Structures are given as C-alpha cells and as structure tokens.
Amino acid sequence: MKLDRIDHTSAEPPFEQVRRQIATQVGSGQLPAGTRLPTVRALASEIGLAVNTVARVYRELEADGVVVTEGRRGTFVSPSRAVPDSEVESAVQAYVEAARRAGLGVTEAQLLVERRWARHP
C-alpha cells in the first residue's frame, strides 16, 4: 500500500488524510478485497504518525465497512464493502439534483456535506 505524504499544513487532520487515501484506494480497486493492510505500528512508522492516530484510522475504516479486523491475523480490505461505488454515485447524483433544485451553489452544497460528515462518528 502506497500513501501520499501527510500534509501537516493542511486543514484536513492527518488521520483523515490517511483514512481518505485508504478508502479511495479500496473504492478504486487499487486495494482489492482481502488485501492485508500493514499493522498499525508498521504503518505509523512508515508514514510518521503516532500509533494511536493510525489505530483511529483503522477503527473508522472498520466502522465504515471498508476494512475488517481479524484479531491477531490483521486488518484486511472488506470482502463486501458496505456501499458499492455505483450506489454512492447514484446518491451523489440525487444530492446534486436536489441541491440545484433548492437553488444551492456548489460551495453551499459542499458545506452541508461537511457539516453532516463532521456529525457522523
């Protein structure tokens, strides 16, 4: 698994940068189902983040159905992700259409998504 460098100057927190990159690679098929992810300690060392930060990334990815943790065996890309890309695409299309009907611009629509995203544990 290859991740981009963490941008410590970004407004996006480091854990979210890592979570997003892994989720994107899974969604694109770059990390196929069943792929074993590095251990928390190995990934933390590789990307220069605290072990607890990487553990949080894995917990959030597991809560989203992107990965599964099998105890000492490790963490793997989920064999069946909770939401297939086509379903997400359809939901995005429906949201864009509803936002346009409501007279929202792209910035306003993005702010609504960001606010909702921040509330989701």
Backbone atoms as SQL, in Angstrom:
CREATE TABLE atoms (id INTEGER PRIMARY KEY, chain TEXT, resi INTEGER, resn TEXT, atom TEXT, x REAL, y REAL, z REAL);
INSERT INTO atoms VALUES
  (1, 'A', 1, 'MET', 'N', 0.853, -1.169, 0.000),
  (2, 'A', 1, 'MET', 'CA', 0.000, 0.000, 0.000),
  (3, 'A', 1, 'MET', 'C', 0.899, 1.233, 0.000),
  (4, 'A', 2, 'LYS', 'N', 0.646, 2.109, -0.945),
  (5, 'A', 2, 'LYS', 'CA', 1.424, 3.340, -1.075),
  (6, 'A', 2, 'LYS', 'C', 0.524, 4.524, -0.775),
  (7, 'A', 3, 'LEU', 'N', 0.942, 5.344, 0.196),
  (8, 'A', 3, 'LEU', 'CA', 0.176, 6.529, 0.557),
  (9, 'A', 3, 'LEU', 'C', 0.983, 7.779, 0.241),
  (10, 'A', 4, 'ASP', 'N', 0.262, 8.855, -0.075),
  (11, 'A', 4, 'ASP', 'CA', 0.910, 10.143, -0.275),
  (12, 'A', 4, 'ASP', 'C', 1.418, 10.652, 1.066),
  (13, 'A', 5, 'ARG', 'N', 2.366, 11.569, 1.000),
  (14, 'A', 5, 'ARG', 'CA', 2.876, 12.173, 2.231),
  (15, 'A', 5, 'ARG', 'C', 1.768, 12.923, 2.957),
  (16, 'A', 6, 'ILE', 'N', 1.882, 12.951, 4.256),
  (17, 'A', 6, 'ILE', 'CA', 0.929, 13.689, 5.077),
  (18, 'A', 6, 'ILE', 'C', 1.281, 15.170, 4.978),
  (19, 'A', 7, 'ASP', 'N', 0.283, 15.990, 4.688),
  (20, 'A', 7, 'ASP', 'CA', 0.473, 17.431, 4.617),
  (21, 'A', 7, 'ASP', 'C', 0.095, 18.019, 5.974),
  (22, 'A', 8, 'HIS', 'N', 1.105, 18.300, 6.781),
  (23, 'A', 8, 'HIS', 'CA', 0.858, 18.795, 8.133),
  (24, 'A', 8, 'HIS', 'C', 0.385, 20.245, 8.140),
  (25, 'A', 9, 'THR', 'N', 0.428, 20.918, 6.980),
  (26, 'A', 9, 'THR', 'CA', -0.059, 22.294, 6.895),
  (27, 'A', 9, 'THR', 'C', -1.519, 22.350, 6.445),
  (28, 'A', 10, 'SER', 'N', -2.062, 21.208, 6.067),
  (29, 'A', 10, 'SER', 'CA', -3.434, 21.139, 5.575),
  (30, 'A', 10, 'SER', 'C', -4.439, 21.335, 6.714),
  (31, 'A', 11, 'ALA', 'N', -5.591, 21.877, 6.368),
  (32, 'A', 11, 'ALA', 'CA', -6.680, 21.992, 7.349),
  (33, 'A', 11, 'ALA', 'C', -7.268, 20.613, 7.652),
  (34, 'A', 12, 'GLU', 'N', -7.068, 19.665, 6.724),
  (35, 'A', 12, 'GLU', 'CA', -7.560, 18.304, 6.927),
  (36, 'A', 12, 'GLU', 'C', -6.625, 17.590, 7.903),
  (37, 'A', 13, 'PRO', 'N', -7.154, 17.061, 9.009),
  (38, 'A', 13, 'PRO', 'CA', -6.295, 16.392, 10.002),
  (39, 'A', 13, 'PRO', 'C', -5.550, 15.199, 9.385),
  (40, 'A', 14, 'PRO', 'N', -4.354, 14.901, 9.895),
  (41, 'A', 14, 'PRO', 'CA', -3.569, 13.780, 9.359),
  (42, 'A', 14, 'PRO', 'C', -4.332, 12.456, 9.325),
  (43, 'A', 15, 'PHE', 'N', -5.097, 12.136, 10.399),
  (44, 'A', 15, 'PHE', 'CA', -5.817, 10.861, 10.399),
  (45, 'A', 15, 'PHE', 'C', -6.820, 10.813, 9.254),
  (46, 'A', 16, 'GLU', 'N', -7.454, 11.954, 8.935),
  (47, 'A', 16, 'GLU', 'CA', -8.439, 11.993, 7.861),
  (48, 'A', 16, 'GLU', 'C', -7.758, 11.873, 6.501),
  (49, 'A', 17, 'GLN', 'N', -6.567, 12.431, 6.364),
  (50, 'A', 17, 'GLN', 'CA', -5.818, 12.292, 5.114),
  (51, 'A', 17, 'GLN', 'C', -5.518, 10.809, 4.840),
  (52, 'A', 18, 'VAL', 'N', -5.103, 10.092, 5.875),
  (53, 'A', 18, 'VAL', 'CA', -4.790, 8.667, 5.726),
  (54, 'A', 18, 'VAL', 'C', -6.068, 7.874, 5.479),
  (55, 'A', 19, 'ARG', 'N', -7.125, 8.153, 6.250),
  (56, 'A', 19, 'ARG', 'CA', -8.393, 7.447, 6.082),
  (57, 'A', 19, 'ARG', 'C', -8.925, 7.622, 4.668),
  (58, 'A', 20, 'ARG', 'N', -8.893, 8.850, 4.185),
  (59, 'A', 20, 'ARG', 'CA', -9.396, 9.148, 2.840),
  (60, 'A', 20, 'ARG', 'C', -8.576, 8.420, 1.767),
  (61, 'A', 21, 'GLN', 'N', -7.264, 8.428, 1.919),
  (62, 'A', 21, 'GLN', 'CA', -6.420, 7.770, 0.922),
  (63, 'A', 21, 'GLN', 'C', -6.683, 6.263, 0.856),
  (64, 'A', 22, 'ILE', 'N', -6.791, 5.629, 2.013),
  (65, 'A', 22, 'ILE', 'CA', -7.051, 4.189, 2.026),
  (66, 'A', 22, 'ILE', 'C', -8.436, 3.897, 1.454),
  (67, 'A', 23, 'ALA', 'N', -9.447, 4.658, 1.883),
  (68, 'A', 23, 'ALA', 'CA', -10.812, 4.446, 1.387),
  (69, 'A', 23, 'ALA', 'C', -10.871, 4.646, -0.126),
  (70, 'A', 24, 'THR', 'N', -10.147, 5.637, -0.630),
  (71, 'A', 24, 'THR', 'CA', -10.121, 5.890, -2.075),
  (72, 'A', 24, 'THR', 'C', -9.476, 4.727, -2.817),
  (73, 'A', 25, 'GLN', 'N', -8.375, 4.206, -2.276),
  (74, 'A', 25, 'GLN', 'CA', -7.710, 3.071, -2.925),
  (75, 'A', 25, 'GLN', 'C', -8.593, 1.829, -2.915),
  (76, 'A', 26, 'VAL', 'N', -9.341, 1.634, -1.846),
  (77, 'A', 26, 'VAL', 'CA', -10.267, 0.496, -1.793),
  (78, 'A', 26, 'VAL', 'C', -11.388, 0.713, -2.805),
  (79, 'A', 27, 'GLY', 'N', -11.941, 1.916, -2.824),
  (80, 'A', 27, 'GLY', 'CA', -13.047, 2.225, -3.731),
  (81, 'A', 27, 'GLY', 'C', -12.677, 2.091, -5.196),
  (82, 'A', 28, 'SER', 'N', -11.420, 2.412, -5.521),
  (83, 'A', 28, 'SER', 'CA', -10.976, 2.337, -6.918),
  (84, 'A', 28, 'SER', 'C', -10.548, 0.928, -7.321),
  (85, 'A', 29, 'GLY', 'N', -10.431, 0.035, -6.340),
  (86, 'A', 29, 'GLY', 'CA', -9.974, -1.320, -6.636),
  (87, 'A', 29, 'GLY', 'C', -8.462, -1.465, -6.570),
  (88, 'A', 30, 'GLN', 'N', -7.762, -0.367, -6.288),
  (89, 'A', 30, 'GLN', 'CA', -6.303, -0.427, -6.159),
  (90, 'A', 30, 'GLN', 'C', -5.913, -1.330, -4.991),
  (91, 'A', 31, 'LEU', 'N', -6.756, -1.326, -3.956),
  (92, 'A', 31, 'LEU', 'CA', -6.605, -2.266, -2.841),
  (93, 'A', 31, 'LEU', 'C', -7.812, -3.198, -2.900),
  (94, 'A', 32, 'PRO', 'N', -7.670, -4.355, -3.540),
  (95, 'A', 32, 'PRO', 'CA', -8.817, -5.253, -3.704),
  (96, 'A', 32, 'PRO', 'C', -9.225, -5.938, -2.405),
  (97, 'A', 33, 'ALA', 'N', -10.442, -6.450, -2.408),
  (98, 'A', 33, 'ALA', 'CA', -10.972, -7.187, -1.265),
  (99, 'A', 33, 'ALA', 'C', -9.988, -8.273, -0.851),
  (100, 'A', 34, 'GLY', 'N', -9.795, -8.398, 0.462),
  (101, 'A', 34, 'GLY', 'CA', -8.912, -9.419, 1.002),
  (102, 'A', 34, 'GLY', 'C', -7.476, -8.969, 1.180),
  (103, 'A', 35, 'THR', 'N', -7.126, -7.808, 0.664),
  (104, 'A', 35, 'THR', 'CA', -5.762, -7.306, 0.817),
  (105, 'A', 35, 'THR', 'C', -5.484, -7.035, 2.286),
  (106, 'A', 36, 'ARG', 'N', -4.366, -7.538, 2.768),
  (107, 'A', 36, 'ARG', 'CA', -3.982, -7.311, 4.161),
  (108, 'A', 36, 'ARG', 'C', -3.285, -5.959, 4.258),
  (109, 'A', 37, 'LEU', 'N', -3.745, -5.140, 5.193),
  (110, 'A', 37, 'LEU', 'CA', -3.128, -3.838, 5.427),
  (111, 'A', 37, 'LEU', 'C', -1.953, -4.013, 6.386),
  (112, 'A', 38, 'PRO', 'N', -1.012, -3.064, 6.356),
  (113, 'A', 38, 'PRO', 'CA', 0.100, -3.133, 7.315),
  (114, 'A', 38, 'PRO', 'C', -0.432, -3.070, 8.745),
  (115, 'A', 39, 'THR', 'N', 0.348, -3.567, 9.675),
  (116, 'A', 39, 'THR', 'CA', -0.047, -3.436, 11.080),
  (117, 'A', 39, 'THR', 'C', -0.101, -1.957, 11.431),
  (118, 'A', 40, 'VAL', 'N', -0.796, -1.648, 12.488),
  (119, 'A', 40, 'VAL', 'CA', -0.903, -0.261, 12.936),
  (120, 'A', 40, 'VAL', 'C', 0.493, 0.310, 13.188),
  (121, 'A', 41, 'ARG', 'N', 1.313, -0.441, 13.890),
  (122, 'A', 41, 'ARG', 'CA', 2.672, 0.035, 14.202),
  (123, 'A', 41, 'ARG', 'C', 3.508, 0.222, 12.936),
  (124, 'A', 42, 'ALA', 'N', 3.418, -0.710, 12.002),
  (125, 'A', 42, 'ALA', 'CA', 4.212, -0.613, 10.776),
  (126, 'A', 42, 'ALA', 'C', 3.791, 0.607, 9.951),
  (127, 'A', 43, 'LEU', 'N', 2.484, 0.815, 9.803),
  (128, 'A', 43, 'LEU', 'CA', 2.017, 1.952, 9.022),
  (129, 'A', 43, 'LEU', 'C', 2.365, 3.263, 9.723),
  (130, 'A', 44, 'ALA', 'N', 2.200, 3.313, 11.045),
  (131, 'A', 44, 'ALA', 'CA', 2.545, 4.524, 11.793),
  (132, 'A', 44, 'ALA', 'C', 4.007, 4.877, 11.584),
  (133, 'A', 45, 'SER', 'N', 4.864, 3.886, 11.653),
  (134, 'A', 45, 'SER', 'CA', 6.296, 4.115, 11.454),
  (135, 'A', 45, 'SER', 'C', 6.589, 4.575, 10.029),
  (136, 'A', 46, 'GLU', 'N', 5.933, 3.951, 9.065),
  (137, 'A', 46, 'GLU', 'CA', 6.162, 4.259, 7.652),
  (138, 'A', 46, 'GLU', 'C', 5.770, 5.691, 7.284),
  (139, 'A', 47, 'ILE', 'N', 4.648, 6.169, 7.851),
  (140, 'A', 47, 'ILE', 'CA', 4.152, 7.491, 7.454),
  (141, 'A', 47, 'ILE', 'C', 4.442, 8.573, 8.491),
  (142, 'A', 48, 'GLY', 'N', 5.068, 8.194, 9.597),
  (143, 'A', 48, 'GLY', 'CA', 5.483, 9.178, 10.588),
  (144, 'A', 48, 'GLY', 'C', 4.367, 9.744, 11.441),
  (145, 'A', 49, 'LEU', 'N', 3.387, 8.910, 11.755),
  (146, 'A', 49, 'LEU', 'CA', 2.298, 9.341, 12.634),
  (147, 'A', 49, 'LEU', 'C', 2.309, 8.481, 13.900),
  (148, 'A', 50, 'ALA', 'N', 1.606, 8.946, 14.908),
  (149, 'A', 50, 'ALA', 'CA', 1.506, 8.201, 16.157),
  (150, 'A', 50, 'ALA', 'C', 0.686, 6.925, 15.942),
  (151, 'A', 51, 'VAL', 'N', 1.009, 5.912, 16.702),
  (152, 'A', 51, 'VAL', 'CA', 0.303, 4.636, 16.627),
  (153, 'A', 51, 'VAL', 'C', -1.191, 4.839, 16.888),
  (154, 'A', 52, 'ASN', 'N', -1.539, 5.667, 17.863),
  (155, 'A', 52, 'ASN', 'CA', -2.949, 5.905, 18.175),
  (156, 'A', 52, 'ASN', 'C', -3.685, 6.561, 17.011),
  (157, 'A', 53, 'THR', 'N', -2.990, 7.383, 16.243),
  (158, 'A', 53, 'THR', 'CA', -3.612, 8.039, 15.084),
  (159, 'A', 53, 'THR', 'C', -3.966, 7.003, 14.027),
  (160, 'A', 54, 'VAL', 'N', -3.046, 6.103, 13.741),
  (161, 'A', 54, 'VAL', 'CA', -3.294, 5.065, 12.745),
  (162, 'A', 54, 'VAL', 'C', -4.360, 4.096, 13.255),
  (163, 'A', 55, 'ALA', 'N', -4.343, 3.796, 14.543),
  (164, 'A', 55, 'ALA', 'CA', -5.383, 2.925, 15.116),
  (165, 'A', 55, 'ALA', 'C', -6.762, 3.565, 14.917),
  (166, 'A', 56, 'ARG', 'N', -6.849, 4.878, 15.071),
  (167, 'A', 56, 'ARG', 'CA', -8.122, 5.579, 14.849),
  (168, 'A', 56, 'ARG', 'C', -8.550, 5.455, 13.388),
  (169, 'A', 57, 'VAL', 'N', -7.598, 5.576, 12.463),
  (170, 'A', 57, 'VAL', 'CA', -7.896, 5.417, 11.028),
  (171, 'A', 57, 'VAL', 'C', -8.518, 4.045, 10.789),
  (172, 'A', 58, 'TYR', 'N', -7.883, 2.999, 11.299),
  (173, 'A', 58, 'TYR', 'CA', -8.381, 1.646, 11.087),
  (174, 'A', 58, 'TYR', 'C', -9.762, 1.461, 11.725),
  (175, 'A', 59, 'ARG', 'N', -9.969, 2.023, 12.921),
  (176, 'A', 59, 'ARG', 'CA', -11.286, 1.910, 13.581),
  (177, 'A', 59, 'ARG', 'C', -12.369, 2.574, 12.732),
  (178, 'A', 60, 'GLU', 'N', -12.072, 3.753, 12.204),
  (179, 'A', 60, 'GLU', 'CA', -13.066, 4.463, 11.396),
  (180, 'A', 60, 'GLU', 'C', -13.333, 3.739, 10.081),
  (181, 'A', 61, 'LEU', 'N', -12.292, 3.200, 9.473),
  (182, 'A', 61, 'LEU', 'CA', -12.483, 2.438, 8.238),
  (183, 'A', 61, 'LEU', 'C', -13.310, 1.176, 8.514),
  (184, 'A', 62, 'GLU', 'N', -13.094, 0.573, 9.670),
  (185, 'A', 62, 'GLU', 'CA', -13.871, -0.617, 10.023),
  (186, 'A', 62, 'GLU', 'C', -15.331, -0.237, 10.273),
  (187, 'A', 63, 'ALA', 'N', -15.554, 0.877, 10.955),
  (188, 'A', 63, 'ALA', 'CA', -16.924, 1.334, 11.215),
  (189, 'A', 63, 'ALA', 'C', -17.656, 1.638, 9.905),
  (190, 'A', 64, 'ASP', 'N', -16.908, 2.084, 8.884),
  (191, 'A', 64, 'ASP', 'CA', -17.495, 2.388, 7.573),
  (192, 'A', 64, 'ASP', 'C', -17.632, 1.151, 6.689),
  (193, 'A', 65, 'GLY', 'N', -17.157, -0.003, 7.170),
  (194, 'A', 65, 'GLY', 'CA', -17.269, -1.229, 6.389),
  (195, 'A', 65, 'GLY', 'C', -16.220, -1.379, 5.301),
  (196, 'A', 66, 'VAL', 'N', -15.184, -0.553, 5.352),
  (197, 'A', 66, 'VAL', 'CA', -14.131, -0.597, 4.328),
  (198, 'A', 66, 'VAL', 'C', -13.140, -1.717, 4.627),
  (199, 'A', 67, 'VAL', 'N', -12.840, -1.926, 5.919),
  (200, 'A', 67, 'VAL', 'CA', -11.909, -2.972, 6.323),
  (201, 'A', 67, 'VAL', 'C', -12.533, -3.821, 7.418),
  (202, 'A', 68, 'VAL', 'N', -11.957, -4.980, 7.632),
  (203, 'A', 68, 'VAL', 'CA', -12.337, -5.843, 8.756),
  (204, 'A', 68, 'VAL', 'C', -11.066, -6.222, 9.501),
  (205, 'A', 69, 'THR', 'N', -11.171, -6.275, 10.817),
  (206, 'A', 69, 'THR', 'CA', -10.020, -6.677, 11.626),
  (207, 'A', 69, 'THR', 'C', -10.300, -8.065, 12.168),
  (208, 'A', 70, 'GLU', 'N', -9.336, -8.932, 11.983),
  (209, 'A', 70, 'GLU', 'CA', -9.486, -10.327, 12.400),
  (210, 'A', 70, 'GLU', 'C', -8.479, -10.649, 13.495),
  (211, 'A', 71, 'GLY', 'N', -8.580, -9.915, 14.587),
  (212, 'A', 71, 'GLY', 'CA', -7.699, -10.158, 15.733),
  (213, 'A', 71, 'GLY', 'C', -6.234, -10.122, 15.354),
  (214, 'A', 72, 'ARG', 'N', -5.506, -11.136, 15.776),
  (215, 'A', 72, 'ARG', 'CA', -4.063, -11.202, 15.518),
  (216, 'A', 72, 'ARG', 'C', -3.715, -11.450, 14.056),
  (217, 'A', 73, 'ARG', 'N', -4.689, -11.901, 13.271),
  (218, 'A', 73, 'ARG', 'CA', -4.431, -12.135, 11.838),
  (219, 'A', 73, 'ARG', 'C', -4.166, -10.835, 11.105),
  (220, 'A', 74, 'GLY', 'N', -4.810, -9.742, 11.575),
  (221, 'A', 74, 'GLY', 'CA', -4.564, -8.450, 10.964),
  (222, 'A', 74, 'GLY', 'C', -5.825, -7.775, 10.464),
  (223, 'A', 75, 'THR', 'N', -5.602, -6.718, 9.691),
  (224, 'A', 75, 'THR', 'CA', -6.690, -5.924, 9.127),
  (225, 'A', 75, 'THR', 'C', -6.685, -6.107, 7.622),
  (226, 'A', 76, 'PHE', 'N', -7.864, -6.368, 7.055),
  (227, 'A', 76, 'PHE', 'CA', -7.995, -6.683, 5.635),
  (228, 'A', 76, 'PHE', 'C', -9.063, -5.803, 4.991),
  (229, 'A', 77, 'VAL', 'N', -8.902, -5.572, 3.692),
  (230, 'A', 77, 'VAL', 'CA', -9.949, -4.891, 2.943),
  (231, 'A', 77, 'VAL', 'C', -11.168, -5.793, 2.986),
  (232, 'A', 78, 'SER', 'N', -12.292, -5.214, 3.315),
  (233, 'A', 78, 'SER', 'CA', -13.531, -5.960, 3.474),
  (234, 'A', 78, 'SER', 'C', -13.905, -6.696, 2.187),
  (235, 'A', 79, 'PRO', 'N', -14.334, -7.959, 2.318),
  (236, 'A', 79, 'PRO', 'CA', -14.730, -8.712, 1.124),
  (237, 'A', 79, 'PRO', 'C', -15.992, -8.133, 0.475),
  (238, 'A', 80, 'SER', 'N', -16.818, -7.487, 1.269),
  (239, 'A', 80, 'SER', 'CA', -18.017, -6.866, 0.699),
  (240, 'A', 80, 'SER', 'C', -18.191, -5.520, 1.379),
  (241, 'A', 81, 'ARG', 'N', -17.767, -4.499, 0.695),
  (242, 'A', 81, 'ARG', 'CA', -17.895, -3.158, 1.263),
  (243, 'A', 81, 'ARG', 'C', -19.355, -2.834, 1.483),
  (244, 'A', 82, 'ALA', 'N', -19.621, -1.989, 2.465),
  (245, 'A', 82, 'ALA', 'CA', -21.000, -1.671, 2.844),
  (246, 'A', 82, 'ALA', 'C', -21.763, -0.985, 1.712),
  (247, 'A', 83, 'VAL', 'N', -21.108, -0.114, 0.950),
  (248, 'A', 83, 'VAL', 'CA', -21.794, 0.632, -0.094),
  (249, 'A', 83, 'VAL', 'C', -20.978, 0.559, -1.373),
  (250, 'A', 84, 'PRO', 'N', -21.471, -0.101, -2.415),
  (251, 'A', 84, 'PRO', 'CA', -20.733, -0.157, -3.671),
  (252, 'A', 84, 'PRO', 'C', -20.629, 1.220, -4.309),
  (253, 'A', 85, 'ASP', 'N', -19.581, 1.438, -5.093),
  (254, 'A', 85, 'ASP', 'CA', -19.356, 2.731, -5.740),
  (255, 'A', 85, 'ASP', 'C', -20.566, 3.197, -6.536),
  (256, 'A', 86, 'SER', 'N', -21.241, 2.298, -7.228),
  (257, 'A', 86, 'SER', 'CA', -22.392, 2.695, -8.033),
  (258, 'A', 86, 'SER', 'C', -23.505, 3.274, -7.163),
  (259, 'A', 87, 'GLU', 'N', -23.664, 2.735, -5.973),
  (260, 'A', 87, 'GLU', 'CA', -24.686, 3.253, -5.057),
  (261, 'A', 87, 'GLU', 'C', -24.305, 4.646, -4.574),
  (262, 'A', 88, 'VAL', 'N', -23.035, 4.852, -4.307),
  (263, 'A', 88, 'VAL', 'CA', -22.558, 6.170, -3.893),
  (264, 'A', 88, 'VAL', 'C', -22.751, 7.164, -5.031),
  (265, 'A', 89, 'GLU', 'N', -22.390, 6.767, -6.249),
  (266, 'A', 89, 'GLU', 'CA', -22.567, 7.632, -7.422),
  (267, 'A', 89, 'GLU', 'C', -24.023, 8.050, -7.568),
  (268, 'A', 90, 'SER', 'N', -24.938, 7.117, -7.399),
  (269, 'A', 90, 'SER', 'CA', -26.370, 7.416, -7.510),
  (270, 'A', 90, 'SER', 'C', -26.809, 8.400, -6.425),
  (271, 'A', 91, 'ALA', 'N', -26.308, 8.196, -5.211),
  (272, 'A', 91, 'ALA', 'CA', -26.663, 9.096, -4.113),
  (273, 'A', 91, 'ALA', 'C', -26.113, 10.497, -4.361),
  (274, 'A', 92, 'VAL', 'N', -24.905, 10.573, -4.881),
  (275, 'A', 92, 'VAL', 'CA', -24.312, 11.881, -5.186),
  (276, 'A', 92, 'VAL', 'C', -25.134, 12.584, -6.260),
  (277, 'A', 93, 'GLN', 'N', -25.503, 11.854, -7.295),
  (278, 'A', 93, 'GLN', 'CA', -26.299, 12.440, -8.375),
  (279, 'A', 93, 'GLN', 'C', -27.625, 12.983, -7.834),
  (280, 'A', 94, 'ALA', 'N', -28.275, 12.211, -6.985),
  (281, 'A', 94, 'ALA', 'CA', -29.548, 12.643, -6.410),
  (282, 'A', 94, 'ALA', 'C', -29.350, 13.885, -5.540),
  (283, 'A', 95, 'TYR', 'N', -28.264, 13.927, -4.783),
  (284, 'A', 95, 'TYR', 'CA', -27.989, 15.082, -3.926),
  (285, 'A', 95, 'TYR', 'C', -27.734, 16.330, -4.768),
  (286, 'A', 96, 'VAL', 'N', -26.923, 16.195, -5.806),
  (287, 'A', 96, 'VAL', 'CA', -26.625, 17.339, -6.675),
  (288, 'A', 96, 'VAL', 'C', -27.917, 17.881, -7.280),
  (289, 'A', 97, 'GLU', 'N', -28.762, 17.002, -7.763),
  (290, 'A', 97, 'GLU', 'CA', -30.030, 17.436, -8.355),
  (291, 'A', 97, 'GLU', 'C', -30.908, 18.148, -7.329),
  (292, 'A', 98, 'ALA', 'N', -30.996, 17.608, -6.108),
  (293, 'A', 98, 'ALA', 'CA', -31.810, 18.230, -5.063),
  (294, 'A', 98, 'ALA', 'C', -31.233, 19.589, -4.662),
  (295, 'A', 99, 'ALA', 'N', -29.909, 19.668, -4.549),
  (296, 'A', 99, 'ALA', 'CA', -29.268, 20.934, -4.180),
  (297, 'A', 99, 'ALA', 'C', -29.512, 22.000, -5.242),
  (298, 'A', 100, 'ARG', 'N', -29.428, 21.613, -6.503),
  (299, 'A', 100, 'ARG', 'CA', -29.687, 22.571, -7.587),
  (300, 'A', 100, 'ARG', 'C', -31.141, 23.036, -7.576),
  (301, 'A', 101, 'ARG', 'N', -32.066, 22.097, -7.355),
  (302, 'A', 101, 'ARG', 'CA', -33.486, 22.466, -7.293),
  (303, 'A', 101, 'ARG', 'C', -33.743, 23.449, -6.149),
  (304, 'A', 102, 'ALA', 'N', -32.985, 23.299, -5.063),
  (305, 'A', 102, 'ALA', 'CA', -33.145, 24.181, -3.909),
  (306, 'A', 102, 'ALA', 'C', -32.418, 25.517, -4.098),
  (307, 'A', 103, 'GLY', 'N', -31.713, 25.651, -5.228),
  (308, 'A', 103, 'GLY', 'CA', -31.023, 26.903, -5.514),
  (309, 'A', 103, 'GLY', 'C', -29.662, 27.044, -4.858),
  (310, 'A', 104, 'LEU', 'N', -29.109, 25.939, -4.377),
  (311, 'A', 104, 'LEU', 'CA', -27.793, 25.988, -3.745),
  (312, 'A', 104, 'LEU', 'C', -26.685, 25.982, -4.791),
  (313, 'A', 105, 'GLY', 'N', -25.612, 26.671, -4.473),
  (314, 'A', 105, 'GLY', 'CA', -24.409, 26.596, -5.289),
  (315, 'A', 105, 'GLY', 'C', -23.535, 25.470, -4.784),
  (316, 'A', 106, 'VAL', 'N', -22.459, 25.187, -5.508),
  (317, 'A', 106, 'VAL', 'CA', -21.590, 24.073, -5.139),
  (318, 'A', 106, 'VAL', 'C', -20.966, 24.298, -3.760),
  (319, 'A', 107, 'THR', 'N', -20.591, 25.523, -3.440),
  (320, 'A', 107, 'THR', 'CA', -19.975, 25.798, -2.140),
  (321, 'A', 107, 'THR', 'C', -20.956, 25.532, -1.009),
  (322, 'A', 108, 'GLU', 'N', -22.186, 25.977, -1.176),
  (323, 'A', 108, 'GLU', 'CA', -23.204, 25.740, -0.142),
  (324, 'A', 108, 'GLU', 'C', -23.489, 24.249, 0.005),
  (325, 'A', 109, 'ALA', 'N', -23.564, 23.547, -1.097),
  (326, 'A', 109, 'ALA', 'CA', -23.825, 22.105, -1.058),
  (327, 'A', 109, 'ALA', 'C', -22.674, 21.373, -0.363),
  (328, 'A', 110, 'GLN', 'N', -21.445, 21.784, -0.648),
  (329, 'A', 110, 'GLN', 'CA', -20.289, 21.163, -0.001),
  (330, 'A', 110, 'GLN', 'C', -20.299, 21.420, 1.503),
  (331, 'A', 111, 'LEU', 'N', -20.661, 22.638, 1.898),
  (332, 'A', 111, 'LEU', 'CA', -20.713, 22.953, 3.328),
  (333, 'A', 111, 'LEU', 'C', -21.724, 22.072, 4.056),
  (334, 'A', 112, 'LEU', 'N', -22.857, 21.812, 3.413),
  (335, 'A', 112, 'LEU', 'CA', -23.850, 20.927, 4.027),
  (336, 'A', 112, 'LEU', 'C', -23.284, 19.523, 4.226),
  (337, 'A', 113, 'VAL', 'N', -22.572, 19.022, 3.230),
  (338, 'A', 113, 'VAL', 'CA', -21.960, 17.694, 3.343),
  (339, 'A', 113, 'VAL', 'C', -20.913, 17.694, 4.444),
  (340, 'A', 114, 'GLU', 'N', -20.071, 18.714, 4.484),
  (341, 'A', 114, 'GLU', 'CA', -19.020, 18.785, 5.506),
  (342, 'A', 114, 'GLU', 'C', -19.599, 18.831, 6.910),
  (343, 'A', 115, 'ARG', 'N', -20.677, 19.595, 7.089),
  (344, 'A', 115, 'ARG', 'CA', -21.310, 19.664, 8.412),
  (345, 'A', 115, 'ARG', 'C', -21.871, 18.301, 8.824),
  (346, 'A', 116, 'ARG', 'N', -22.547, 17.630, 7.896),
  (347, 'A', 116, 'ARG', 'CA', -23.125, 16.326, 8.185),
  (348, 'A', 116, 'ARG', 'C', -22.013, 15.303, 8.456),
  (349, 'A', 117, 'TRP', 'N', -20.947, 15.385, 7.674),
  (350, 'A', 117, 'TRP', 'CA', -19.821, 14.455, 7.823),
  (351, 'A', 117, 'TRP', 'C', -19.221, 14.606, 9.208),
  (352, 'A', 118, 'ALA', 'N', -19.076, 15.840, 9.670),
  (353, 'A', 118, 'ALA', 'CA', -18.472, 16.099, 10.986),
  (354, 'A', 118, 'ALA', 'C', -19.319, 15.531, 12.121),
  (355, 'A', 119, 'ARG', 'N', -20.632, 15.425, 11.916),
  (356, 'A', 119, 'ARG', 'CA', -21.523, 14.895, 12.959),
  (357, 'A', 119, 'ARG', 'C', -21.521, 13.381, 13.017),
  (358, 'A', 120, 'HIS', 'N', -21.095, 12.742, 11.935),
  (359, 'A', 120, 'HIS', 'CA', -21.108, 11.263, 11.876),
  (360, 'A', 120, 'HIS', 'C', -19.902, 10.732, 12.628),
  (361, 'A', 121, 'PRO', 'N', -20.120, 9.890, 13.633),
  (362, 'A', 121, 'PRO', 'CA', -19.000, 9.351, 14.422),
  (363, 'A', 121, 'PRO', 'C', -18.122, 8.411, 13.637);
